[in-house]
Amino acid sequence: MILERIGHGAGNSYPEYSEDGTVISVGGETFDAEELQSSGVTVKNIFRGSDFIANLFIPSPRFRVETAEDEEGEIMYIRKKEPVDMQAVKLVLWELRKGAV
């Protein structure tokens, strides 16, 4: 996963996050990149209360084409979705506001 931190100055405080397979946890919320992936890039804006804390960008899916024969021996082309590429998922953490919980 690509991680970016946005903020100003030294000693910045950012929301905690974790990654476990395709599941990303940020600010007490959990997101499954595989389940959230849609036909285009998926963007999740993440809040803690009224404070904006992160963006999660999930790329559009990739597909592979396989061939098979139907009952009449005709070749069929079958489009199969690849698993989400976690190396292309991007998490942007925003500096926490002073006093934010």
N, C-alpha and C positions, 0 to 999 in steps of 0.2 A: 504494500500500500504506500502511496505517496503521501507524505505528511508535510504540511506547511504551517508555520506559526506566524500570525500577524499581530504586531503590537509595537509599542514604542519603549525605548529605554531598557536598562539592565534590570534584572530581577523581576521580569514579567511573570505573572501568574496566568496559567492556562487551564482549561477544563481537563480533567483526567479522561483518558481514553484507553481502550484495549481492543485487540483484534484476536479473534479465535476462528480460524477458517474463513468463512464468508460473513461472520457476525462481527459487527463493530459496535462497541458501547461507548457513548459519549454523554457526559453530564447526567448519568442515571437513566438514559434511554438506550434501547438496543435496536439495531437495524440489521436486517439480513440482506446483504447486497444481492444475493441470488433471487430472493423474493421481490425486491424492489426494482430489479432491472426491467426496463421496458424497451420499446422499439427505438427510442432516442436516448440521449443522455438524461439520466435522472439526477435531479438536484434536490437535496433535502436541506432545508434551513433549520437549524437546531437551536432551540431556545431553552433557557432555564428561567422559568417564570417569565418576566418581560425582557430579560437580558438575552441578546443574541450571542451565542457562544461558538457556533461552528457551521460549516457547510460540508456536505458530503456529496461528492460527484461520482456517479456510477456510470461507466461507459455503456453504450448500446451493445447488445449481444452480437456475438460472432457465430456464424453457422458453417457447417461443413455439409457437403453433398455426398450422399451414398447412393449406390445403385442397387436395385433388386429386380427380380423378375416377378411379374404377376402370373395368374393361373394360365394365361394364354401364351406365356413366354415373352411377353413384351417387357422391355426394360422400363423401369420406373426410377425416377430421381426423387430421393427423399432428403429433405432438408432437416438437419438435426442441429439443435442449439448446443453450442459449446458451454462449459461451465464459465461463470463470470471470472474474468481475469483480474485477480486481486492486485496484481502489479500495476494495473491501470486505474484502480479506484483511488480517488484523492480525498483526503480529509484536511480541511483548513480549520485550524483552531484560532479563535480570536481571543485576544487578551481579555481577561476577566476585569470587569469594572471594580474599582476599589470598593470594598464593602459588599460585593455581590456574594450571595450564598452559593 
